[in-house]
Amino acid sequence: MAESPVGVTHGDRAQQIVDVLVDAFSDLMTADADAFRTKFRKMAADPFAFYRGTACLFYADMAQLEDRWCDERTSRAWIQGDLHAENFGTYMDGAGRIVFDVNDFDEAYVGHVSWDLRRFVASFALLAWRKAFGDEVIADLLRGYLEGYLDQVRAFTRLDDDTSFALVRENTEGAVHDVILETSARSRAGLLDRMTVVEDFTRRFAEGPRTRRLDDAERERVLAALDRYRGTVSPPRRRRDVAYDVKDVVATGGFGIGSAGLPAYNVLLEGYDQALENDVVLSLKQGNVPAPSRVVRDPAIRAAFEHEGHRTAVSQRALQANASQFLGHTEIDGVGFVVQELSPYESDLDWEDLTEPEEIAPVLVQLGRATAKMHCVGDADSDHTLVPFQTEEAILEMIGDRQEEFIADLIGFAHSYARRTQDDFRLFVDAFRAGRIPGISSSGWHPVRR
């Protein structure tokens, strides 16, 4: 898959890349061209950054790929939708445990289980290329990931309660174990110190370049949306609830490469009691159209969601099992928003200091287990009917006695798609520099001629 299809020139592929980006993001580009200019400049840093920002292009390619590793059931399971190597980390689940798991669900949808696996293995091949690993080393590491995935899928067939399993401090090792321990030392007070100030014994958000104060009308719309959100949360289990008394509200920008142009708000709530260190920060972020939905055409799946905020929250609950008590959704001016806590207990796995294969090998096995956990809890044990079967049984039945063929095929895909992405990256940068992305490429700045 690395090479362009027969008869497709570099010029054709470059135009396809531009067309896919414009089709996916045109509305957001129009709403905030500056945010997308920044997004594209970040994507121009290297092939991995480009890959992170182009899930839409990945799915356009998947729509043309004959997928050997799906059938009637495994083609409509809950998937994370953008499973790349930097979308794993810690969070505190609804039971109060600090767990290591997939931690980004903006693109989650119902689709092929193999899409998540393909997206991850190609992303790791790109990341490992950046570390100058050879192809054989990359293949061995990915074998560990895929074997870890399948071993954990089999383990789920023996569990009476899928939701009881999680990667926690007691069953992890190496860098994964370390990030869990580091996260456990954090505190809500530390987060509040970074985001807020206290004046006259009252806490409010600090002013900053990414925040904007609201006028009275916009503030009322956000507060009304917060009231609607409260009806979508699940009561906390074994943990205290909050009163949802609002102390402050600010607008803020989208988060990360994937969220450019998406409106968002932060809301400061009175916490579990009147002590200032217990206040809670909620994020209200506009939901985006998930990339897999552009190639999954089943109207029944689309009809299951009221809006993109609802889709994000429902998908996250399915894929996480023990989701945070604050996860919910709402609408502002008819547009869907996902609502969740900005938690101090979220920390991404840092690949920067993982430089040697022997350090990375146990990490990959644990990422495989985390991926299996995500897929296998998002089935009939959840409180929805979109996936009315046991995903672990469907995966094992689909693979059957072809495990070695399955692993070899996905490793081959990782190498070939990574090479295609490196070529695509150069085509994208050339198109961006030449001003061929409508409405975005021109910076509006021209050097002074002397």
Stockholm file with secondary structure:
# STOCKHOLM 1.0

chainA/1-450         MAESPVGVTHGDRAQQIVDVLVDAFSDLMTADADAFRTKFRKMAADPFAFYRGTACLFYADMAQLEDRWCDERTSRAWIQGDLHAENFGTYMDGAGRIVFDVNDFDEAYVGHVSWDLRRFVASFALLAWRKAFGDEVIADLLRGYLEGYLDQVRAFTRLDDDTSFALVRENTEGAVHDVILETSARSRAGLLDRMTVVEDFTRRFAEGPRTRRLDDAERERVLAALDRYRGTVSPPRRRRDVAYDVKDVVATGGFGIGSAGLPAYNVLLEGYDQALENDVVLSLKQGNVPAPSRVVRDPAIRAAFEHEGHRTAVSQRALQANASQFLGHTEIDGVGFVVQELSPYESDLDWEDLTEPEEIAPVLVQLGRATAKMHCVGDADSDHTLVPFQTEEAILEMIGDRQEEFIADLIGFAHSYARRTQDDFRLFVDAFRAGRIPGISSSGWHPVRR
#=GR chainA/1-450 SS CCSCCTTCCHHHHHHHHHHHHHHHHHHHHHHCHHHHHHHHHHHTTCHHHHHHTCHHHHHHHHTTSCCSSCCTTTTSEEECSCCCTTSEEEEECTTSCEEEEECCCTTCEEECHHHHHHHHHHHHHHHHHHTTCCHHHHHHHHHHHHHHHHHHHHHHTTCSCGGGCCBCGGGCCHHHHHHHHHHHTCCHHHHHHHHEEEETTEEEECCCTTEECCCHHHHHHHHHHHHHHHTTSCCCSSSCCCCCCEEEEEEECCCTGGGTTCCEEEEEECCSSSCGGGCEEEEEEECCCCGGGGTCCCHHHHHTCSSHHHHHHHHHHHHHSSCCTTCEEEEETTEEEEEEECCTTCEECCCTTCCSHHHHHHHHHHHHHHHHHHHHHSSTTSSCSSSCSCHHHHHHHHHTTCHHHHHHHHHHHHHHHHHHHHHHHHHHHHHHHTTCSTTTSCCSCCCCCC
#=GC SS_cons         CCSCCTTCCHHHHHHHHHHHHHHHHHHHHHHCHHHHHHHHHHHTTCHHHHHHTCHHHHHHHHTTSCCSSCCTTTTSEEECSCCCTTSEEEEECTTSCEEEEECCCTTCEEECHHHHHHHHHHHHHHHHHHTTCCHHHHHHHHHHHHHHHHHHHHHHTTCSCGGGCCBCGGGCCHHHHHHHHHHHTCCHHHHHHHHEEEETTEEEECCCTTEECCCHHHHHHHHHHHHHHHTTSCCCSSSCCCCCCEEEEEEECCCTGGGTTCCEEEEEECCSSSCGGGCEEEEEEECCCCGGGGTCCCHHHHHTCSSHHHHHHHHHHHHHSSCCTTCEEEEETTEEEEEEECCTTCEECCCTTCCSHHHHHHHHHHHHHHHHHHHHHSSTTSSCSSSCSCHHHHHHHHHTTCHHHHHHHHHHHHHHHHHHHHHHHHHHHHHHHTTCSTTTSCCSCCCCCC
//
